[in-house]
Amino acid sequence: MMTAEDRPNASITIETVAEYWNRRPCNIRHSSAPIGTREYFDAVEERKYFVEPHIPGFADFGSWRDKAVLEIGCGIGTDAVNFARHGARYTGVELSAVSLELAQKRFGVFGLNGSWARCNAEELSENLPGQSFDLIYSFGVIHHTPNPVRVLTEARKLIAGDGEFRLMLYARASWKDAMIAAGFDQPEAQSGCPIARVFSHDEATQLLDSAGFRVTSIEQDHIFPYVVEKYVKYEYELQPWFAAMPRDMFRALERSFGWHLLIKAKPI
């Protein structure tokens, strides 16, 4: 069954999506330090990977040394700097001008090199003509665009013949989606997200297949376990029902009902 965020809505344009993420870029409040400082960026990275520890393993930053990497939706650049630090030839595209400016500033603060394009990911090939990438990476982005099939079709044009596509999409059969449906939660930390689609394993596989990709693996992970009112104050207190669980039991729950579908695919 579709969620409210899942249903097509002709009034939601790419401009509406851009306005939303310009208003508050993802993870921008992960630090209380002055925005744009080295202290700020270090704290943002520490918090992101503390709360979402599965990301470094999924991205596998060290495997892409000397490889051409394209990130669809680089945000404020947390994964971006890690690809670059590990020697990737990094290109980031981003819809939000505010996010992209911070990502570029971040590379300057840490003395890293990268290429950038501010664009709608549904028009990738027009903005990166003639380019080819060994890895196309997109974590938590494509489910927010009006036409995800078009993004994937554009990605297929840019991936090398032996390249890999790694992406995260929100999971339909998940703890988070159940809480959203029951009115206890929302897709993003800030309210009013214009589009946040969810996918089953089969739906994700069909989506990628329609764009010319063969899925090689899908895993689920990530349940946010903290008391939100304390988390926003940088305090990490587990919700009592999660605190009562043995760690192994919680990890089993995440692997079956996590919010993140971690997908790897190859071009057909």
Sequence and secondary structure as in RCSB ss.txt:
>XXXX:A:sequence
MMTAEDRPNASITIETVAEYWNRRPCNIRHSSAPIGTREYFDAVEERKYFVEPHIPGFADFGSWRDKAVLEIGCG
IGTDAVNFARHGARYTGVELSAVSLELAQKRFGVFGLNGSWARCNAEELSENLPGQSFDLIYSFGVIHHTPNPVR
VLTEARKLIAGDGEFRLMLYARASWKDAMIAAGFDQPEAQSGCPIARVFSHDEATQLLDSAGFRVTSIEQDHIFP
YVVEKYVKYEYELQPWFAAMPRDMFRALERSFGWHLLIKAKPI
>XXXX:A:secstr
   GGGS  TT  HHHHHHHHHHS TTTTS  S TTSHHHHHHHHHHHHHH THHHHHHTGGGGTTSEEEEES T
TSHHHHHHHHTT EEEEEES HHHHHHHHHHHHHTT   EEEE  GGGHHHHSTT  EEEEEEES GGGSS HHH
HHHHHHHHEEEEEEEEEEEEBSSSHHHHHHHTTS  SSSSS  S    B HHHHHHHHHHTTEEEEEEEEE    
B HHHHTTT   B HHHHTS HHHHHHHHHHH SEEEEEEEE 
